[in-house]
Structure formats: structure tokens, C-alpha cells
Amino acid sequence: MSRVQSFLTDVETGLMNQKDSNANLYWFRKAVYLLLLLKMLLVWPELKTFYHHVTNAQGTIVGFSFSKLMFLPIFSSFVQLWWGLACIVVAAATVLSAKRWLSILIFIISLNYLSLFYLATNSGDKLLNFFIFSLIFVNEKALKQQVSWMLNNATVLLVKINICAVYFLNGYGKILKSSWWDGSFMQKVWELEYYTNLHLVPQWFSNPTVCLVTSWLVMLFELGFPFLIWFSTMRKWLVPIGLIFHIFIALFLSLPDFGLTMAAAYLLFVDKMGKVWSLKNNGNKKKRFNPEPLP
């Protein structure tokens, strides 16, 4: 029992002493909510089509469910209004300071988004929903030595571990496929018109040598990231490389939502963000949150 207690004490101390979480969470929240807002605005023209498809497939919603709130009979005639108000709420949450009740409301909106467009969603949508859920536990006004400060750090750590798990599982899955070893998988990807943005992809991307090198770089990055990102000397290289990697995915593979969602997560890996924010707000009495003070 003493070892367990010692371990828990060490974990608590580590979470309490972690730095810069408030500042990272501030920008992470804004990026995540902004992504949700953009996606909601982009799919708005197809709102009625998807709504009728879901209601026809599932019938009338009898039981109450937060994830299918907009499908209740009372909202059937006001779907456009419901969606418009939801967009306004998300926009307000992006601009205003974080509130627990507002974070919960955004999570409910995100659940309804997934329920409505589940046929058109991908892993990026589910990952974004997880990020939105994690923000419920965040208090951007937390001060050191408070439980809320420790909870903020625990949230950051949980999201980081989740990102590392995503990379490792994807990398592990790739090394089990021979098509990734010889680069043939990448060649097939560039041949898929519905998957590749042909207006931006140059022809030399499908060159066998380029595909082979790209395949190995992707596998090495995804398998190495979960272990190397925890070292500050490696993190300063992995963060910009990862951002370029996911912007590449967003542009060339027609997966902007997944690429930008992963890029938003990198805000939690950026060092010294709290110091930058402190310098920006130097002299201001009223701050939106309390970042790590400058030494």
C-alpha cells in the first residue's frame, strides 16, 4: 500500500508542478471550437438532406438523448433555427472566456453534429469530439496549488497520451502491411481521385522512389513520436515537422478536418506559450486567465 500511495503522491506532485498548461489550453480551446464552427457552417447547406435521412432511417426519437437532442419532435420544424443558434453558441464560446456550462453545451452540440452527419464523418470528427469533451474539465483561471490547476494539467496529459496512442497504433498498423514497406500503398493513394486533391498534387508525388521514402518517413515519424515528444530537445523538432505533416494531409489528401484537428492538438506540445502570453498582457490588471508568470 505504501508503494501505491507513494506513486499517487508522485503523480499528484508532477501534475501540480507542470507548467504552461493554462496558456496552452487557452489557445487549444479556441482552435478546437473554431474548427467545430467552420465544419458546422460548411455542412449547413446540406443540413435538411442529412436531417431527413436520419429521421427516415431511425424514425421518431422516443427516448431523451443529449446526442440526438435536435431530432426531438419539438425541433422538427425549426431545424435551421436550431442549427443557427448552435453556430452562434459555438462562435461565442470561441471568443468569450471559458465557462463550465458553456463547455458542456458545446459538447452536446458536437454530439448532435456527429449524430446528424455520421455517414460523412471520419476519425477526425471523433477525435475533435474527444477534445471538446476534455475541455469540460478545464478551468483557465486556475492558480497554482489549486485542484483545478492539477485537473488542467491532467487534461493536457490525457490529450497528449491520446495523440501518442493514435500515432503509435497507426504506425504499428502500417508496419504490418507489406504495401507500406515497398511504398506501393502511397502509389495507390495518389491514384484515388476521390481521396487526392488532384489540383494540388504534382505528378512526381507518385514516383516509386518518392513513395518509398515517404512511406518510411511516415512510419518512422508515427512510431517515434510517442516516445521522443516527451524530450524537450526532440520536441522542438517534432512539433514543426508534425504541423507540416498534418497541413500536408489537409491540403493534398482532401482531409482538412482530420489534418487541422491533429494540428490543433500540437498547441498542447508547444513550450513557453505561457511566457509569450504573459509578455503580451504585461501590465494589464484584468487577464482572461492566469498563465505561468515569467521568472
SVG drawing of the C-alpha trace seen along z (x, -y; Angstrom):
<svg xmlns="http://www.w3.org/2000/svg" viewBox="-43 -48 61 55">
<polyline fill="none" stroke="black" stroke-width="0.4" points="0.0,0.0 2.9,-2.4 4.2,-2.0 0.8,-2.8 0.4,-5.8 3.9,-6.9 3.1,-6.6 -0.1,-8.6 1.8,-11.3 4.4,-11.5 1.7,-11.7 -0.1,-14.5 3.2,-16.4 4.0,-16.1 0.6,-17.3 0.7,-20.2 4.2,-21.3 3.6,-21.1 4.0,-24.5 2.2,-26.4 -0.9,-24.4 -3.3,-27.3 -1.9,-29.2 -1.8,-26.0 -5.3,-25.2 -6.5,-28.7 -5.3,-28.5 -6.2,-24.8 -9.8,-25.6 -10.1,-28.4 -8.6,-26.3 -10.9,-23.3 -14.1,-25.4 -13.2,-27.3 -12.8,-24.1 -16.2,-22.9 -17.7,-26.2 -16.2,-26.0 -17.4,-22.5 -20.9,-23.4 -21.0,-26.3 -19.7,-24.3 -22.3,-21.5 -25.2,-23.9 -26.3,-23.8 -26.8,-20.0 -28.5,-20.2 -32.0,-19.3 -30.8,-16.4 -29.0,-14.7 -31.7,-15.5 -34.4,-13.9 -32.1,-10.9 -31.5,-10.3 -35.2,-10.8 -36.3,-8.4 -33.8,-5.8 -34.3,-6.0 -37.9,-7.1 -39.2,-9.4 -36.9,-9.8 -38.9,-8.5 -36.3,-8.5 -34.4,-11.5 -30.7,-11.6 -28.3,-14.5 -26.6,-13.2 -29.9,-13.4 -31.4,-16.5 -32.1,-18.1 -34.1,-15.1 -36.8,-15.5 -40.3,-16.1 -40.4,-19.6 -37.5,-20.7 -38.5,-19.1 -39.9,-22.3 -37.1,-24.5 -34.0,-22.6 -32.4,-25.6 -33.1,-27.8 -31.7,-25.2 -28.5,-24.9 -28.1,-28.7 -28.4,-29.1 -25.9,-26.3 -23.4,-28.1 -23.9,-31.3 -23.2,-29.5 -20.0,-27.9 -18.9,-31.3 -19.5,-32.9 -17.6,-30.1 -14.6,-30.7 -14.4,-34.4 -15.5,-34.5 -13.7,-33.2 -14.3,-29.5 -17.3,-28.6 -18.0,-25.1 -21.7,-25.2 -20.7,-26.6 -18.2,-23.8 -20.9,-21.2 -23.3,-22.9 -20.6,-22.8 -20.1,-19.1 -23.8,-18.5 -23.8,-20.4 -20.8,-18.3 -22.6,-15.1 -25.6,-16.2 -23.2,-17.1 -21.9,-13.5 -25.4,-12.0 -26.5,-14.1 -23.6,-13.6 -22.4,-10.2 -22.4,-8.9 -20.0,-11.6 -17.7,-11.7 -14.2,-10.3 -11.7,-9.7 -11.0,-13.5 -14.6,-14.2 -14.5,-11.7 -11.1,-13.0 -12.4,-16.6 -15.4,-15.4 -13.0,-13.9 -11.1,-17.2 -14.3,-19.1 -15.2,-16.6 -11.9,-17.1 -12.4,-20.8 -15.3,-20.4 -12.8,-19.7 -10.7,-22.8 -10.6,-26.0 -8.5,-28.6 -8.5,-30.8 -6.8,-28.1 -3.9,-29.1 -1.0,-27.0 -1.5,-24.7 -5.3,-24.5 -7.1,-21.3 -8.3,-23.0 -4.6,-23.6 -3.9,-19.9 -7.0,-19.0 -5.9,-21.2 -2.5,-19.5 -4.2,-16.1 -6.4,-17.1 -3.4,-18.1 -1.6,-14.9 -4.6,-12.8 -4.9,-14.5 -1.2,-14.1 -1.3,-10.4 -4.3,-10.1 -2.4,-11.7 0.6,-9.5 -1.6,-6.4 -3.2,-7.5 0.3,-7.8 1.6,-4.5 -1.4,-2.4 -1.4,-3.9 2.4,-3.3 2.1,0.2 -0.7,0.9 1.4,-0.3 4.5,1.8 2.3,4.9 1.4,4.2 4.0,5.0 2.5,2.3 3.9,-0.3 7.4,1.3 7.7,1.1 5.8,-2.2 3.1,-0.7 0.4,-1.9 1.3,-5.5 1.2,-5.0 -2.3,-3.6 -3.3,-6.6 -2.3,-9.1 -4.3,-7.2 -7.6,-7.7 -9.3,-10.7 -11.9,-11.0 -9.2,-10.9 -6.5,-13.0 -6.7,-16.7 -5.5,-16.5 -5.4,-20.2 -2.5,-20.5 -0.7,-17.2 2.3,-17.2 2.9,-14.2 6.3,-13.4 4.5,-12.5 3.5,-9.2 7.2,-8.4 8.0,-4.9 11.2,-6.2 9.3,-9.2 6.5,-6.9 9.0,-4.6 10.8,-7.4 7.5,-9.0 6.2,-5.7 9.2,-5.1 9.3,-8.7 5.7,-8.4 6.2,-5.1 9.3,-6.3 7.6,-9.6 4.4,-7.8 6.3,-5.2 8.9,-7.6 6.7,-10.5 5.0,-8.8 8.4,-8.3 10.5,-11.2 7.9,-14.0 8.5,-13.9 12.1,-15.1 12.3,-18.9 15.3,-18.6 13.3,-16.5 10.0,-18.3 11.3,-21.5 11.9,-19.5 8.9,-17.1 6.3,-19.9 7.1,-21.8 7.6,-18.6 4.2,-17.3 2.5,-20.5 3.9,-20.3 2.8,-16.7 -0.8,-17.4 -1.1,-20.5 0.2,-18.3 -2.6,-15.8 -5.2,-18.6 -4.1,-20.0 -3.1,-17.0 -5.3,-14.2 -8.6,-16.1 -8.8,-15.5 -8.8,-19.1 -10.8,-18.3 -8.5,-15.5 -5.3,-17.4 -6.4,-20.6 -7.7,-18.7 -4.4,-17.0 -2.6,-20.3 -4.7,-21.9 -3.6,-19.2 0.0,-20.3 -0.8,-23.5 -0.5,-21.4 3.0,-20.4 4.3,-23.9 6.7,-25.1 6.8,-28.5 3.4,-29.6 2.5,-30.9 5.5,-33.2 4.5,-34.6 1.0,-35.3 2.4,-36.9 4.6,-39.3 1.6,-40.2 -0.5,-41.0 2.2,-42.6 0.8,-45.5 -2.9,-44.5 -4.7,-44.2 -7.5,-42.1 -6.5,-38.9 -8.6,-36.1 -6.6,-33.5 -3.5,-33.2 -0.6,-31.8 2.7,-30.8 4.5,-34.0 7.8,-35.0 10.8,-34.1"/>
</svg>
